Amino acid sequence: MSLITQLFNLLYPPRCPSCGAMVAHDGDWCPACLAAIWHPRRINKPPAVRHLSACYCLADYRGA
Ligand SMILES: [Zn+2]
């Protein structure tokens, strides 16, 4: 981690983008918010898309 990054993190500590709780690294989500959106599952793919064997959705894209 560069000195500039350390100084920036000291002035602006990394925070969860959803609730603002402090997190370890920039871009991380806190465990509560991540658990609320992280629901990986297989979804239906359009029959016309033949080059994919499956499609997956990793999170819910609403709310936070
Ligand atoms: Zn959060």
N, CA, C, O and the ligand as a Tripos MOL2 file, in Angstrom:
@<TRIPOS>MOLECULE
protein
  257   255    65     0     0
PROTEIN
NO_CHARGES

@<TRIPOS>ATOM
      1 N           0.8540   -1.1710    0.0000 N.3       1 MET1
      2 CA          0.0000    0.0000    0.0000 C.3       1 MET1
      3 C           0.9000    1.2350    0.0000 C.2       1 MET1
      4 O           1.8040    1.3450    0.8280 O.2       1 MET1
      5 N           0.6610    2.1330   -0.8980 N.am      2 SER2
      6 CA          1.5090    3.3100   -1.0150 C.3       2 SER2
      7 C           1.2340    4.2960    0.1160 C.2       2 SER2
      8 O           0.1920    4.2460    0.7710 O.2       2 SER2
      9 N           2.1780    5.1740    0.3240 N.am      3 LEU3
     10 CA          2.0380    6.1880    1.3720 C.3       3 LEU3
     11 C           0.8320    7.0870    1.1010 C.2       3 LEU3
     12 O           0.1170    7.4780    2.0240 O.2       3 LEU3
     13 N           0.6200    7.4050   -0.1540 N.am      4 ILE4
     14 CA         -0.5290    8.2530   -0.5110 C.3       4 ILE4
     15 C          -1.8400    7.5330   -0.1980 C.2       4 ILE4
     16 O          -2.7850    8.1480    0.2950 O.2       4 ILE4
     17 N          -1.8960    6.2370   -0.4830 N.am      5 THR5
     18 CA         -3.1000    5.4670   -0.1760 C.3       5 THR5
     19 C          -3.3280    5.3900    1.3230 C.2       5 THR5
     20 O          -4.4630    5.5080    1.7840 O.2       5 THR5
     21 N          -2.2530    5.1920    2.0970 N.am      6 GLN6
     22 CA         -2.3890    5.1360    3.5530 C.3       6 GLN6
     23 C          -2.8810    6.4710    4.1020 C.2       6 GLN6
     24 O          -3.7340    6.5000    4.9890 O.2       6 GLN6
     25 N          -2.3540    7.5640    3.5860 N.am      7 LEU7
     26 CA         -2.7820    8.8900    4.0340 C.3       7 LEU7
     27 C          -4.2480    9.1260    3.6670 C.2       7 LEU7
     28 O          -5.0210    9.6450    4.4720 O.2       7 LEU7
     29 N          -4.6160    8.7460    2.4640 N.am      8 PHE8
     30 CA         -6.0020    8.9060    2.0230 C.3       8 PHE8
     31 C          -6.9370    8.0860    2.9080 C.2       8 PHE8
     32 O          -8.0020    8.5680    3.2950 O.2       8 PHE8
     33 N          -6.5460    6.8360    3.2350 N.am      9 ASN9
     34 CA         -7.3800    5.9910    4.0940 C.3       9 ASN9
     35 C          -7.4690    6.5230    5.5150 C.2       9 ASN9
     36 O          -8.4610    6.2930    6.2060 O.2       9 ASN9
     37 N          -6.4350    7.2350    5.9560 N.am     10 LEU10
     38 CA         -6.4760    7.8340    7.2840 C.3      10 LEU10
     39 C          -7.4780    8.9910    7.3070 C.2      10 LEU10
     40 O          -8.2360    9.1470    8.2640 O.2      10 LEU10
     41 N          -7.4720    9.7910    6.2550 N.am     11 LEU11
     42 CA         -8.3880   10.9320    6.1730 C.3      11 LEU11
     43 C          -9.8080   10.4980    5.8210 C.2      11 LEU11
     44 O         -10.7810   11.0480    6.3380 O.2      11 LEU11
     45 N          -9.9150    9.5190    4.9450 N.am     12 TYR12
     46 CA        -11.2200    9.0170    4.4900 C.3      12 TYR12
     47 C         -11.2280    7.4990    4.6270 C.2      12 TYR12
     48 O         -10.9750    6.7900    3.6530 O.2      12 TYR12
     49 N         -11.5180    6.9910    5.8330 N.am     13 PRO13
     50 CA        -11.4690    5.5360    6.0320 C.3      13 PRO13
     51 C         -12.4580    4.8160    5.1200 C.2      13 PRO13
     52 O         -13.5330    5.3400    4.8300 O.2      13 PRO13
     53 N         -12.0910    3.6050    4.6640 N.am     14 PRO14
     54 CA        -13.0020    2.8490    3.7970 C.3      14 PRO14
     55 C         -14.3110    2.5580    4.5060 C.2      14 PRO14
     56 O         -14.3290    2.1760    5.6760 O.2      14 PRO14
     57 N         -15.3900    2.7410    3.7920 N.am     15 ARG15
     58 CA        -16.7270    2.5330    4.3640 C.3      15 ARG15
     59 C         -17.5720    1.6920    3.4150 C.2      15 ARG15
     60 O         -17.3700    1.6850    2.2010 O.2      15 ARG15
     61 N         -18.5130    0.9930    4.0070 N.am     16 CYS16
     62 CA        -19.4580    0.2020    3.2290 C.3      16 CYS16
     63 C         -20.2630    1.1510    2.3340 C.2      16 CYS16
     64 O         -20.7810    2.1530    2.8260 O.2      16 CYS16
     65 N         -20.3830    0.8620    1.0380 N.am     17 PRO17
     66 CA        -21.1180    1.7620    0.1580 C.3      17 PRO17
     67 C         -22.6130    1.7970    0.4330 C.2      17 PRO17
     68 O         -23.3030    2.7020   -0.0380 O.2      17 PRO17
     69 N         -23.1240    0.8370    1.1810 N.am     18 SER18
     70 CA        -24.5570    0.7910    1.4570 C.3      18 SER18
     71 C         -24.9250    1.5010    2.7460 C.2      18 SER18
     72 O         -25.8030    2.3640    2.7450 O.2      18 SER18
     73 N         -24.2620    1.1490    3.8590 N.am     19 CYS19
     74 CA        -24.6790    1.6870    5.1580 C.3      19 CYS19
     75 C         -23.6650    2.6500    5.7740 C.2      19 CYS19
     76 O         -23.9820    3.3430    6.7410 O.2      19 CYS19
     77 N         -22.4550    2.7000    5.2260 N.am     20 GLY20
     78 CA        -21.4580    3.6200    5.7480 C.3      20 GLY20
     79 C         -20.6280    3.0830    6.9050 C.2      20 GLY20
     80 O         -19.8230    3.8240    7.4700 O.2      20 GLY20
     81 N         -20.7990    1.8130    7.2750 N.am     21 ALA21
     82 CA        -19.9830    1.2260    8.3360 C.3      21 ALA21
     83 C         -18.5340    1.1280    7.8740 C.2      21 ALA21
     84 O         -18.2650    0.9540    6.6850 O.2      21 ALA21
     85 N         -17.6070    1.2390    8.8150 N.am     22 MET22
     86 CA        -16.1910    1.1480    8.4550 C.3      22 MET22
     87 C         -15.8610   -0.2950    8.0620 C.2      22 MET22
     88 O         -16.3100   -1.2390    8.7120 O.2      22 MET22
     89 N         -15.0740   -0.4580    6.9940 N.am     23 VAL23
     90 CA        -14.6570   -1.7700    6.4970 C.3      23 VAL23
     91 C         -13.1420   -1.7660    6.3400 C.2      23 VAL23
     92 O         -12.5060   -0.7160    6.4360 O.2      23 VAL23
     93 N         -12.5670   -2.9380    6.0980 N.am     24 ALA24
     94 CA        -11.1100   -3.0760    6.0450 C.3      24 ALA24
     95 C         -10.4980   -2.4520    4.7970 C.2      24 ALA24
     96 O          -9.4450   -1.8190    4.8720 O.2      24 ALA24
     97 N         -11.1530   -2.6270    3.6470 N.am     25 HIS25
     98 CA        -10.5740   -2.1660    2.3830 C.3      25 HIS25
     99 C         -11.6010   -1.3630    1.5920 C.2      25 HIS25
    100 O         -12.8050   -1.5950    1.6910 O.2      25 HIS25
    101 N         -11.1010   -0.4210    0.8120 N.am     26 ASP26
    102 CA        -11.9590    0.3800   -0.0440 C.3      26 ASP26
    103 C         -12.6940   -0.5360   -1.0180 C.2      26 ASP26
    104 O         -12.0700   -1.3820   -1.6580 O.2      26 ASP26
    105 N         -13.9900   -0.3800   -1.1370 N.am     27 GLY27
    106 CA        -14.7950   -1.1940   -2.0310 C.3      27 GLY27
    107 C         -15.4340   -2.3950   -1.3570 C.2      27 GLY27
    108 O         -16.3080   -3.0360   -1.9410 O.2      27 GLY27
    109 N         -15.0090   -2.7160   -0.1270 N.am     28 ASP28
    110 CA        -15.6270   -3.8290    0.6000 C.3      28 ASP28
    111 C         -17.0130   -3.4350    1.0950 C.2      28 ASP28
    112 O         -17.3120   -2.2550    1.2750 O.2      28 ASP28
    113 N         -17.8440   -4.4350    1.3090 N.am     29 TRP29
    114 CA        -19.1560   -4.2450    1.9230 C.3      29 TRP29
    115 C         -19.0980   -4.8330    3.3200 C.2      29 TRP29
    116 O         -18.3400   -5.7730    3.5570 O.2      29 TRP29
    117 N         -19.8790   -4.3040    4.2510 N.am     30 CYS30
    118 CA        -19.9060   -4.8710    5.6000 C.3      30 CYS30
    119 C         -20.6410   -6.2170    5.5270 C.2      30 CYS30
    120 O         -21.4410   -6.4310    4.6160 O.2      30 CYS30
    121 N         -20.3790   -7.1250    6.4760 N.am     31 PRO31
    122 CA        -21.0080   -8.4550    6.4350 C.3      31 PRO31
    123 C         -22.5340   -8.4100    6.4000 C.2      31 PRO31
    124 O         -23.1500   -9.2260    5.7150 O.2      31 PRO31
    125 N         -23.1500   -7.4900    7.1120 N.am     32 ALA32
    126 CA        -24.6220   -7.4400    7.1490 C.3      32 ALA32
    127 C         -25.1930   -7.0660    5.7820 C.2      32 ALA32
    128 O         -26.1390   -7.7000    5.3150 O.2      32 ALA32
    129 N         -24.6330   -6.0550    5.1410 N.am     33 CYS33
    130 CA        -25.1390   -5.6440    3.8260 C.3      33 CYS33
    131 C         -24.8430   -6.7050    2.7720 C.2      33 CYS33
    132 O         -25.6720   -6.9670    1.9000 O.2      33 CYS33
    133 N         -23.6570   -7.3170    2.8520 N.am     34 LEU34
    134 CA        -23.3200   -8.3630    1.8870 C.3      34 LEU34
    135 C         -24.2560   -9.5520    2.0330 C.2      34 LEU34
    136 O         -24.6870  -10.1230    1.0320 O.2      34 LEU34
    137 N         -24.5750   -9.9330    3.2580 N.am     35 ALA35
    138 CA        -25.4960  -11.0560    3.4780 C.3      35 ALA35
    139 C         -26.8920  -10.7230    2.9730 C.2      35 ALA35
    140 O         -27.6260  -11.6170    2.5540 O.2      35 ALA35
    141 N         -27.2680   -9.4460    3.0070 N.am     36 ALA36
    142 CA        -28.6080   -9.0520    2.5670 C.3      36 ALA36
    143 C         -28.7680   -9.1340    1.0520 C.2      36 ALA36
    144 O         -29.8790   -9.3450    0.5660 O.2      36 ALA36
    145 N         -27.6800   -8.9710    0.2920 N.am     37 ILE37
    146 CA        -27.8050   -8.9630   -1.1680 C.3      37 ILE37
    147 C         -27.2200  -10.1920   -1.8370 C.2      37 ILE37
    148 O         -27.5990  -10.4970   -2.9680 O.2      37 ILE37
    149 N         -26.3050  -10.9180   -1.1860 N.am     38 TRP38
    150 CA        -25.5630  -12.0070   -1.8260 C.3      38 TRP38
    151 C         -26.3910  -13.2870   -1.8310 C.2      38 TRP38
    152 O         -26.4550  -13.9960   -0.8260 O.2      38 TRP38
    153 N         -27.0210  -13.5780   -2.9620 N.am     39 HIS39
    154 CA        -27.8390  -14.7830   -3.1170 C.3      39 HIS39
    155 C         -27.5370  -15.4100   -4.4750 C.2      39 HIS39
    156 O         -28.3620  -15.3290   -5.3850 O.2      39 HIS39
    157 N         -26.3710  -16.0310   -4.6270 N.am     40 PRO40
    158 CA        -26.0360  -16.6060   -5.9360 C.3      40 PRO40
    159 C         -26.9960  -17.7390   -6.2950 C.2      40 PRO40
    160 O         -27.3320  -18.5790   -5.4590 O.2      40 PRO40
    161 N         -27.4220  -17.7440   -7.5300 N.am     41 ARG41
    162 CA        -28.3510  -18.7790   -7.9960 C.3      41 ARG41
    163 C         -28.3140  -18.8510   -9.5210 C.2      41 ARG41
    164 O         -27.9250  -17.9020  -10.2010 O.2      41 ARG41
    165 N         -28.7270  -20.0010  -10.0280 N.am     42 ARG42
    166 CA        -28.8000  -20.2020  -11.4670 C.3      42 ARG42
    167 C         -30.1030  -19.5880  -11.9650 C.2      42 ARG42
    168 O         -31.1470  -19.7420  -11.3320 O.2      42 ARG42
    169 N         -30.0420  -18.8990  -13.0850 N.am     43 ILE43
    170 CA        -31.2350  -18.2960  -13.6690 C.3      43 ILE43
    171 C         -31.4390  -18.8560  -15.0740 C.2      43 ILE43
    172 O         -30.5230  -19.4280  -15.6640 O.2      43 ILE43
    173 N         -32.6130  -18.6890  -15.5860 N.am     44 ASN44
    174 CA        -32.9200  -19.1700  -16.9290 C.3      44 ASN44
    175 C         -32.1830  -18.3260  -17.9630 C.2      44 ASN44
    176 O         -32.1120  -17.1030  -17.8440 O.2      44 ASN44
    177 N         -31.6450  -18.9810  -18.9610 N.am     45 LYS45
    178 CA        -31.0160  -18.2580  -20.0690 C.3      45 LYS45
    179 C         -31.9410  -18.3250  -21.2660 C.2      45 LYS45
    180 O         -32.6870  -19.2900  -21.4310 O.2      45 LYS45
    181 N         -31.8910  -17.3060  -22.0950 N.am     46 PRO46
    182 CA        -32.7240  -17.3440  -23.2970 C.3      46 PRO46
    183 C         -32.3190  -18.5230  -24.1820 C.2      46 PRO46
    184 O         -31.1250  -18.7720  -24.3530 O.2      46 PRO46
    185 N         -33.2730  -19.2470  -24.7430 N.am     47 PRO47
    186 CA        -32.9370  -20.4120  -25.5800 C.3      47 PRO47
    187 C         -32.0910  -20.0440  -26.7940 C.2      47 PRO47
    188 O         -31.3480  -20.8810  -27.3080 O.2      47 PRO47
    189 N         -32.1970  -18.8000  -27.2560 N.am     48 ALA48
    190 CA        -31.4380  -18.4010  -28.4370 C.3      48 ALA48
    191 C         -29.9470  -18.2610  -28.1560 C.2      48 ALA48
    192 O         -29.1470  -18.2670  -29.0920 O.2      48 ALA48
    193 N         -29.5560  -18.1370  -26.9010 N.am     49 VAL49
    194 CA        -28.1440  -18.0100  -26.5520 C.3      49 VAL49
    195 C         -27.5620  -19.4120  -26.4140 C.2      49 VAL49
    196 O         -27.7350  -20.0620  -25.3830 O.2      49 VAL49
    197 N         -26.8810  -19.8710  -27.4400 N.am     50 ARG50
    198 CA        -26.3960  -21.2500  -27.4630 C.3      50 ARG50
    199 C         -24.9630  -21.3880  -26.9690 C.2      50 ARG50
    200 O         -24.5430  -22.4930  -26.6240 O.2      50 ARG50
    201 N         -24.2120  -20.3120  -26.9260 N.am     51 HIS51
    202 CA        -22.8050  -20.4240  -26.5330 C.3      51 HIS51
    203 C         -22.6050  -20.4180  -25.0230 C.2      51 HIS51
    204 O         -21.4710  -20.5400  -24.5590 O.2      51 HIS51
    205 N         -23.6660  -20.2810  -24.2490 N.am     52 LEU52
    206 CA        -23.5700  -20.3550  -22.7930 C.3      52 LEU52
    207 C         -24.2750  -21.6200  -22.3210 C.2      52 LEU52
    208 O         -25.3520  -21.9630  -22.8070 O.2      52 LEU52
    209 N         -23.6550  -22.3040  -21.3730 N.am     53 SER53
    210 CA        -24.3030  -23.4970  -20.8440 C.3      53 SER53
    211 C         -25.2390  -23.1500  -19.6890 C.2      53 SER53
    212 O         -26.1870  -23.8880  -19.4200 O.2      53 SER53
    213 N         -24.9810  -22.0290  -19.0010 N.am     54 ALA54
    214 CA        -25.8360  -21.6200  -17.8900 C.3      54 ALA54
    215 C         -25.5840  -20.1450  -17.5880 C.2      54 ALA54
    216 O         -24.5600  -19.5840  -17.9800 O.2      54 ALA54
    217 N         -26.5230  -19.5350  -16.8930 N.am     55 CYS55
    218 CA        -26.3810  -18.1550  -16.4290 C.3      55 CYS55
    219 C         -26.6180  -18.1270  -14.9190 C.2      55 CYS55
    220 O         -27.4760  -18.8350  -14.3910 O.2      55 CYS55
    221 N         -25.8440  -17.3010  -14.2540 N.am     56 TYR56
    222 CA        -25.9690  -17.1950  -12.8030 C.3      56 TYR56
    223 C         -26.1320  -15.7360  -12.3990 C.2      56 TYR56
    224 O         -25.5370  -14.8430  -13.0020 O.2      56 TYR56
    225 N         -26.9240  -15.5130  -11.4000 N.am     57 CYS57
    226 CA        -27.0850  -14.2000  -10.7880 C.3      57 CYS57
    227 C         -26.4410  -14.3040   -9.4030 C.2      57 CYS57
    228 O         -26.7450  -15.2260   -8.6450 O.2      57 CYS57
    229 N         -25.5650  -13.3750   -9.0750 N.am     58 LEU58
    230 CA        -24.8370  -13.4600   -7.8100 C.3      58 LEU58
    231 C         -25.4650  -12.6610   -6.6890 C.2      58 LEU58
    232 O         -25.2220  -12.9440   -5.5160 O.2      58 LEU58
    233 N         -26.2730  -11.6630   -7.0300 N.am     59 ALA59
    234 CA        -26.8160  -10.8020   -5.9740 C.3      59 ALA59
    235 C         -28.1730  -10.2820   -6.4010 C.2      59 ALA59
    236 O         -28.5400  -10.3380   -7.5740 O.2      59 ALA59
    237 N         -28.9080   -9.7790   -5.4290 N.am     60 ASP60
    238 CA        -30.1660   -9.1150   -5.7200 C.3      60 ASP60
    239 C         -29.8600   -7.6700   -6.0900 C.2      60 ASP60
    240 O         -29.1490   -6.9830   -5.3560 O.2      60 ASP60
    241 N         -30.3770   -7.2080   -7.1950 N.am     61 TYR61
    242 CA        -30.0810   -5.8620   -7.6610 C.3      61 TYR61
    243 C         -31.2380   -4.9170   -7.3500 C.2      61 TYR61
    244 O         -31.8140   -4.3060   -8.2500 O.2      61 TYR61
    245 N         -31.5620   -4.8080   -6.0900 N.am     62 ARG62
    246 CA        -32.5500   -3.8410   -5.6430 C.3      62 ARG62
    247 C         -32.2030   -3.4820   -4.1940 C.2      62 ARG62
    248 O         -31.4200   -4.1750   -3.5450 O.2      62 ARG62
    249 N         -32.7720   -2.4360   -3.7170 N.am     63 GLY63
    250 CA        -32.4460   -1.9940   -2.3620 C.3      63 GLY63
    251 C         -31.0330   -1.4240   -2.3150 C.2      63 GLY63
    252 O         -30.6950   -0.5260   -3.0860 O.2      63 GLY63
    253 N         -30.2190   -1.9410   -1.4200 N.am     64 ALA64
    254 CA        -28.8510   -1.4330   -1.2770 C.3      64 ALA64
    255 C         -28.0780   -1.6490   -2.5400 C.2      64 ALA64
    256 O         -26.9040   -1.2870   -2.6150 O.2      64 ALA64
    257 ZN        -23.0950   -2.0680    5.1520 Zn       65 ZN65
@<TRIPOS>BOND
     1     1     2 1
     2     2     3 1
     3     3     4 2
     4     3     5 am
     5     5     6 1
     6     6     7 1
     7     7     8 2
     8     7     9 am
     9     9    10 1
    10    10    11 1
    11    11    12 2
    12    11    13 am
    13    13    14 1
    14    14    15 1
    15    15    16 2
    16    15    17 am
    17    17    18 1
    18    18    19 1
    19    19    20 2
    20    19    21 am
    21    21    22 1
    22    22    23 1
    23    23    24 2
    24    23    25 am
    25    25    26 1
    26    26    27 1
    27    27    28 2
    28    27    29 am
    29    29    30 1
    30    30    31 1
    31    31    32 2
    32    31    33 am
    33    33    34 1
    34    34    35 1
    35    35    36 2
    36    35    37 am
    37    37    38 1
    38    38    39 1
    39    39    40 2
    40    39    41 am
    41    41    42 1
    42    42    43 1
    43    43    44 2
    44    43    45 am
    45    45    46 1
    46    46    47 1
    47    47    48 2
    48    47    49 am
    49    49    50 1
    50    50    51 1
    51    51    52 2
    52    51    53 am
    53    53    54 1
    54    54    55 1
    55    55    56 2
    56    55    57 am
    57    57    58 1
    58    58    59 1
    59    59    60 2
    60    59    61 am
    61    61    62 1
    62    62    63 1
    63    63    64 2
    64    63    65 am
    65    65    66 1
    66    66    67 1
    67    67    68 2
    68    67    69 am
    69    69    70 1
    70    70    71 1
    71    71    72 2
    72    71    73 am
    73    73    74 1
    74    74    75 1
    75    75    76 2
    76    75    77 am
    77    77    78 1
    78    78    79 1
    79    79    80 2
    80    79    81 am
    81    81    82 1
    82    82    83 1
    83    83    84 2
    84    83    85 am
    85    85    86 1
    86    86    87 1
    87    87    88 2
    88    87    89 am
    89    89    90 1
    90    90    91 1
    91    91    92 2
    92    91    93 am
    93    93    94 1
    94    94    95 1
    95    95    96 2
    96    95    97 am
    97    97    98 1
    98    98    99 1
    99    99   100 2
   100    99   101 am
   101   101   102 1
   102   102   103 1
   103   103   104 2
   104   103   105 am
   105   105   106 1
   106   106   107 1
   107   107   108 2
   108   107   109 am
   109   109   110 1
   110   110   111 1
   111   111   112 2
   112   111   113 am
   113   113   114 1
   114   114   115 1
   115   115   116 2
   116   115   117 am
   117   117   118 1
   118   118   119 1
   119   119   120 2
   120   119   121 am
   121   121   122 1
   122   122   123 1
   123   123   124 2
   124   123   125 am
   125   125   126 1
   126   126   127 1
   127   127   128 2
   128   127   129 am
   129   129   130 1
   130   130   131 1
   131   131   132 2
   132   131   133 am
   133   133   134 1
   134   134   135 1
   135   135   136 2
   136   135   137 am
   137   137   138 1
   138   138   139 1
   139   139   140 2
   140   139   141 am
   141   141   142 1
   142   142   143 1
   143   143   144 2
   144   143   145 am
   145   145   146 1
   146   146   147 1
   147   147   148 2
   148   147   149 am
   149   149   150 1
   150   150   151 1
   151   151   152 2
   152   151   153 am
   153   153   154 1
   154   154   155 1
   155   155   156 2
   156   155   157 am
   157   157   158 1
   158   158   159 1
   159   159   160 2
   160   159   161 am
   161   161   162 1
   162   162   163 1
   163   163   164 2
   164   163   165 am
   165   165   166 1
   166   166   167 1
   167   167   168 2
   168   167   169 am
   169   169   170 1
   170   170   171 1
   171   171   172 2
   172   171   173 am
   173   173   174 1
   174   174   175 1
   175   175   176 2
   176   175   177 am
   177   177   178 1
   178   178   179 1
   179   179   180 2
   180   179   181 am
   181   181   182 1
   182   182   183 1
   183   183   184 2
   184   183   185 am
   185   185   186 1
   186   186   187 1
   187   187   188 2
   188   187   189 am
   189   189   190 1
   190   190   191 1
   191   191   192 2
   192   191   193 am
   193   193   194 1
   194   194   195 1
   195   195   196 2
   196   195   197 am
   197   197   198 1
   198   198   199 1
   199   199   200 2
   200   199   201 am
   201   201   202 1
   202   202   203 1
   203   203   204 2
   204   203   205 am
   205   205   206 1
   206   206   207 1
   207   207   208 2
   208   207   209 am
   209   209   210 1
   210   210   211 1
   211   211   212 2
   212   211   213 am
   213   213   214 1
   214   214   215 1
   215   215   216 2
   216   215   217 am
   217   217   218 1
   218   218   219 1
   219   219   220 2
   220   219   221 am
   221   221   222 1
   222   222   223 1
   223   223   224 2
   224   223   225 am
   225   225   226 1
   226   226   227 1
   227   227   228 2
   228   227   229 am
   229   229   230 1
   230   230   231 1
   231   231   232 2
   232   231   233 am
   233   233   234 1
   234   234   235 1
   235   235   236 2
   236   235   237 am
   237   237   238 1
   238   238   239 1
   239   239   240 2
   240   239   241 am
   241   241   242 1
   242   242   243 1
   243   243   244 2
   244   243   245 am
   245   245   246 1
   246   246   247 1
   247   247   248 2
   248   247   249 am
   249   249   250 1
   250   250   251 1
   251   251   252 2
   252   251   253 am
   253   253   254 1
   254   254   255 1
   255   255   256 2
@<TRIPOS>SUBSTRUCTURE
     1 MET1         2 RESIDUE 1 A MET
     2 SER2         6 RESIDUE 1 A SER
     3 LEU3        10 RESIDUE 1 A LEU
     4 ILE4        14 RESIDUE 1 A ILE
     5 THR5        18 RESIDUE 1 A THR
     6 GLN6        22 RESIDUE 1 A GLN
     7 LEU7        26 RESIDUE 1 A LEU
     8 PHE8        30 RESIDUE 1 A PHE
     9 ASN9        34 RESIDUE 1 A ASN
    10 LEU10       38 RESIDUE 1 A LEU
    11 LEU11       42 RESIDUE 1 A LEU
    12 TYR12       46 RESIDUE 1 A TYR
    13 PRO13       50 RESIDUE 1 A PRO
    14 PRO14       54 RESIDUE 1 A PRO
    15 ARG15       58 RESIDUE 1 A ARG
    16 CYS16       62 RESIDUE 1 A CYS
    17 PRO17       66 RESIDUE 1 A PRO
    18 SER18       70 RESIDUE 1 A SER
    19 CYS19       74 RESIDUE 1 A CYS
    20 GLY20       78 RESIDUE 1 A GLY
    21 ALA21       82 RESIDUE 1 A ALA
    22 MET22       86 RESIDUE 1 A MET
    23 VAL23       90 RESIDUE 1 A VAL
    24 ALA24       94 RESIDUE 1 A ALA
    25 HIS25       98 RESIDUE 1 A HIS
    26 ASP26      102 RESIDUE 1 A ASP
    27 GLY27      106 RESIDUE 1 A GLY
    28 ASP28      110 RESIDUE 1 A ASP
    29 TRP29      114 RESIDUE 1 A TRP
    30 CYS30      118 RESIDUE 1 A CYS
    31 PRO31      122 RESIDUE 1 A PRO
    32 ALA32      126 RESIDUE 1 A ALA
    33 CYS33      130 RESIDUE 1 A CYS
    34 LEU34      134 RESIDUE 1 A LEU
    35 ALA35      138 RESIDUE 1 A ALA
    36 ALA36      142 RESIDUE 1 A ALA
    37 ILE37      146 RESIDUE 1 A ILE
    38 TRP38      150 RESIDUE 1 A TRP
    39 HIS39      154 RESIDUE 1 A HIS
    40 PRO40      158 RESIDUE 1 A PRO
    41 ARG41      162 RESIDUE 1 A ARG
    42 ARG42      166 RESIDUE 1 A ARG
    43 ILE43      170 RESIDUE 1 A ILE
    44 ASN44      174 RESIDUE 1 A ASN
    45 LYS45      178 RESIDUE 1 A LYS
    46 PRO46      182 RESIDUE 1 A PRO
    47 PRO47      186 RESIDUE 1 A PRO
    48 ALA48      190 RESIDUE 1 A ALA
    49 VAL49      194 RESIDUE 1 A VAL
    50 ARG50      198 RESIDUE 1 A ARG
    51 HIS51      202 RESIDUE 1 A HIS
    52 LEU52      206 RESIDUE 1 A LEU
    53 SER53      210 RESIDUE 1 A SER
    54 ALA54      214 RESIDUE 1 A ALA
    55 CYS55      218 RESIDUE 1 A CYS
    56 TYR56      222 RESIDUE 1 A TYR
    57 CYS57      226 RESIDUE 1 A CYS
    58 LEU58      230 RESIDUE 1 A LEU
    59 ALA59      234 RESIDUE 1 A ALA
    60 ASP60      238 RESIDUE 1 A ASP
    61 TYR61      242 RESIDUE 1 A TYR
    62 ARG62      246 RESIDUE 1 A ARG
    63 GLY63      250 RESIDUE 1 A GLY
    64 ALA64      254 RESIDUE 1 A ALA
    65 ZN65       257 GROUP 0 **** ****
